Structure formats: structure tokens, C-alpha cells
Amino acid sequence: MKATRTDIPDLLIIEPKVFSDDRGFFFESYNRCKFAELTGRDVDFVQDNHSRSAKNVLRGLHYQMQHPQAKLVRVVQGAVLDVVVDIRRDSPSFGRHVAVELSTENKRMLWIPEGFAHGFTVLSDTAEFLYKTTDYWYPEHERCLRWDDPVLAIDWRLQAAPALSGKDAQGKALAEAELF
């Protein structure tokens, strides 16, 4: 595995070493010791989530205030544009975002520490997305930023209006949101 720092140094793109031949491929998607070496953190993942979404679905931008979750995310089928926004008020990168394409083909993972809002849009016909989280989901503590907040100016690479959940359609602008 190797890790590459993004424009926001706390966010890491993690690329596994893939062994391929005419039968298919194999790679280690998670190794606690190697992960700690790459990130500088020994974390306990307590929950795994798996979602499937159709093209043009946009999920996010989600975060939890109490019980903040760090996440290790990846795509096992299809392709998404994964977007992460720094919502730590005292951070030099506060309000900035990073967008990374995660796909079956590139096998990239993204490490997202606590203090970030996270979302993605589906670029392929469908996509299956896996999340490892460091805390449990508490719906009463979940918050959502507006995906289309002009202050964030995120290019979601949408071809049409996104399909949103009711909760995501009600996200708050960065200026109005409860933040870290």
C-alpha cells in the first residue's frame, strides 16, 4: 500500500498493491499495522457500511457533531466522485474541499479523519460504495451541508440535476451549519 497526501494534508489517497494475472486480481484492502504506518494513527473501525446507488445520485455532505466519524472509503463496483470538505474552524484549509474519483478500476481508497463533511456522486450506471467508520452512526447527531453551497463551489461533474434524499435536499450552507 502507498498513501498520497491531497491538497488538504490530513486527507490521504490510499492505493493498494494489486496482484493481477489472467485469473483476476487480489489485494489487501485493509491491514491495521500498515494503515497505522501510512496515516500515523492506530484507529478502531467499529462499523462497515455498504451502499448501492444509481447514476447521478448525490449523497452528502454528511458528518456527525457528537460521535464524529473518521472514514476509510472505497468503491467495489462502478465509479464515484468522492468529495470531502474541511469543516474544522481552526484549520488552515477550513471550507476547502478535495474531490477524488474512486472506482473499481483504480481501486483507490480515501482516508477521511474526523472534522470533515463527506459526500459523493455516482458517475457510472451504478456504484457500490464501502465505508469503514471509527464510530457508530447516530442519526440524532448527523448533520448535512448543502451540496450546492456557492461558497464551497464544488464541481460535482453532474450531467443533470442530482437525485437527492429529502435529508440531503435540506442541507445547510457552510455559513449556517454547526461546525467543528
C-alpha positions as CSV (number, residue, x, y, z in Angstrom):
1,M,0.0,0.0,0.0
2,K,1.0,3.6,-0.6
3,A,-0.5,6.8,0.6
4,T,-0.6,10.1,-1.2
5,R,-1.4,13.4,0.5
6,T,-4.1,15.5,-1.1
7,D,-4.3,19.4,-1.2
8,I,-5.6,19.0,2.4
9,P,-2.7,17.1,4.0
10,D,-5.0,15.2,6.5
11,L,-6.8,13.5,3.6
12,L,-5.0,10.6,2.1
13,I,-5.5,8.6,-1.1
14,I,-4.5,5.1,-0.3
15,E,-3.6,2.7,-3.1
16,P,-3.2,-1.0,-2.5
17,K,-0.7,-3.2,-4.1
18,V,-2.7,-5.2,-6.6
19,F,-1.6,-8.7,-7.8
20,S,-3.2,-9.4,-11.2
21,D,-3.0,-12.3,-13.7
22,D,-5.2,-14.0,-16.2
23,R,-7.4,-15.3,-13.4
24,G,-8.2,-11.9,-11.9
25,F,-6.7,-9.9,-9.1
26,F,-6.0,-9.9,-5.3
27,F,-5.2,-7.1,-3.0
28,E,-5.2,-6.4,0.7
29,S,-7.9,-3.8,1.3
30,Y,-7.1,-3.2,4.9
31,N,-4.2,-4.1,7.2
32,R,-4.3,-2.4,10.6
33,C,-0.5,-2.2,11.0
34,K,0.1,-0.9,7.5
35,F,-2.7,1.6,7.9
36,A,-1.3,3.0,11.1
37,E,2.1,3.3,9.4
38,L,0.6,5.2,6.5
39,T,-1.7,7.5,8.5
40,G,0.2,7.9,11.7
41,R,-2.9,6.7,13.6
42,D,-4.0,3.4,15.1
43,V,-7.7,3.5,14.7
44,D,-10.5,1.1,15.7
45,F,-13.0,0.7,12.9
46,V,-16.4,-0.2,14.6
47,Q,-18.8,-0.2,11.7
48,D,-18.8,-1.1,8.0
49,N,-21.4,0.3,5.6
50,H,-22.2,-0.7,2.1
51,S,-24.4,1.4,-0.3
52,R,-25.5,1.0,-3.8
53,S,-26.6,4.0,-5.9
54,A,-27.7,4.7,-9.4
55,K,-26.1,7.2,-11.8
56,N,-26.5,10.9,-10.8
57,V,-27.3,10.0,-7.2
58,L,-25.6,12.5,-4.9
59,R,-25.2,11.6,-1.2
60,G,-24.0,14.1,1.3
61,L,-22.3,16.2,2.5
62,H,-22.7,14.3,5.8
63,Y,-20.9,14.5,9.2
64,Q,-21.7,13.9,12.9
65,M,-21.1,16.6,15.6
66,Q,-21.2,14.3,18.6
67,H,-19.5,11.0,17.9
68,P,-17.6,12.3,14.9
69,Q,-16.6,9.5,12.4
70,A,-13.4,9.1,10.6
71,K,-13.9,7.0,7.5
72,L,-11.9,4.8,5.1
73,V,-14.0,4.7,1.9
74,R,-13.7,2.8,-1.4
75,V,-15.8,1.7,-4.4
76,V,-16.2,-2.0,-5.2
77,Q,-18.3,-1.6,-8.3
78,G,-18.6,1.4,-10.6
79,A,-17.2,4.9,-10.1
80,V,-17.9,7.9,-7.9
81,L,-16.6,11.4,-7.4
82,D,-15.9,11.5,-3.7
83,V,-15.9,14.9,-2.1
84,V,-14.6,16.0,1.3
85,V,-15.0,19.4,2.9
86,D,-12.8,20.6,5.8
87,I,-15.3,21.9,8.5
88,R,-12.7,22.4,11.3
89,R,-12.9,26.2,12.0
90,D,-9.3,26.4,13.3
91,S,-7.9,24.6,10.2
92,P,-5.8,26.4,7.6
93,S,-7.9,24.6,5.0
94,F,-11.3,25.4,6.6
95,G,-14.0,25.5,3.9
96,R,-11.8,23.9,1.2
97,H,-12.7,20.6,-0.4
98,V,-11.0,17.8,-2.2
99,A,-12.6,15.7,-4.9
100,V,-11.2,12.3,-5.9
101,E,-12.5,9.7,-8.3
102,L,-12.8,6.3,-6.7
103,S,-13.6,3.4,-8.9
104,T,-13.5,-0.4,-9.5
105,E,-10.6,0.2,-11.9
106,N,-8.4,2.4,-9.8
107,K,-9.0,0.6,-6.5
108,R,-8.2,3.8,-4.6
109,M,-9.4,4.4,-1.1
110,L,-9.7,7.7,0.7
111,W,-8.9,8.2,4.4
112,I,-11.1,10.9,5.9
113,P,-10.4,11.9,9.5
114,E,-12.9,13.4,11.9
115,G,-13.8,17.0,11.2
116,F,-14.8,16.7,7.6
117,A,-18.1,16.6,5.7
118,H,-18.3,13.8,3.2
119,G,-20.3,13.0,0.1
120,F,-20.2,11.5,-3.4
121,T,-22.0,11.4,-6.7
122,V,-22.2,8.4,-8.9
123,L,-20.5,8.7,-12.3
124,S,-21.2,5.2,-13.6
125,D,-24.6,3.5,-14.2
126,T,-24.5,2.2,-10.6
127,A,-21.9,2.1,-7.9
128,E,-21.3,0.2,-4.7
129,F,-19.6,2.1,-2.0
130,L,-18.0,0.8,1.2
131,Y,-17.3,2.8,4.3
132,K,-15.3,1.7,7.4
133,T,-16.1,4.1,10.3
134,T,-14.5,4.8,13.7
135,D,-17.7,5.5,15.4
136,Y,-21.3,4.3,15.1
137,W,-24.0,6.2,13.2
138,Y,-26.2,8.3,15.4
139,P,-29.0,9.8,13.3
140,E,-29.7,12.5,16.0
141,H,-26.1,13.8,15.7
142,E,-25.9,13.7,11.9
143,R,-25.6,17.0,10.0
144,C,-25.6,17.8,6.3
145,L,-24.0,20.6,4.3
146,R,-25.7,21.9,1.2
147,W,-24.2,20.1,-1.8
148,D,-24.6,23.2,-3.9
149,D,-23.4,25.9,-1.5
150,P,-21.9,28.6,-3.7
151,V,-19.2,29.3,-1.1
152,L,-18.0,25.7,-1.5
153,A,-18.1,25.9,-5.3
154,I,-17.9,22.1,-5.8
155,D,-17.9,20.8,-9.3
156,W,-19.7,17.5,-8.9
157,R,-19.3,16.6,-12.6
158,L,-23.1,16.2,-12.9
159,Q,-24.8,15.7,-16.3
160,A,-28.3,16.6,-14.9
161,A,-29.9,17.6,-11.6
162,P,-28.8,15.1,-8.9
163,A,-31.1,12.6,-7.3
164,L,-31.1,13.6,-3.6
165,S,-32.7,12.2,-0.4
166,G,-35.0,14.5,1.5
167,K,-32.4,15.0,4.2
168,D,-29.7,15.9,1.7
169,A,-32.0,18.4,-0.1
170,Q,-32.3,20.2,3.3
171,G,-28.6,20.6,4.0
172,K,-27.3,23.8,5.5
173,A,-25.0,26.3,3.9
174,L,-21.5,26.4,5.5
175,A,-22.2,29.8,7.0
176,E,-25.2,28.5,8.8
177,A,-24.1,25.0,9.8
178,E,-23.0,23.6,13.1
179,L,-19.2,23.0,12.6
180,F,-16.2,21.7,14.5
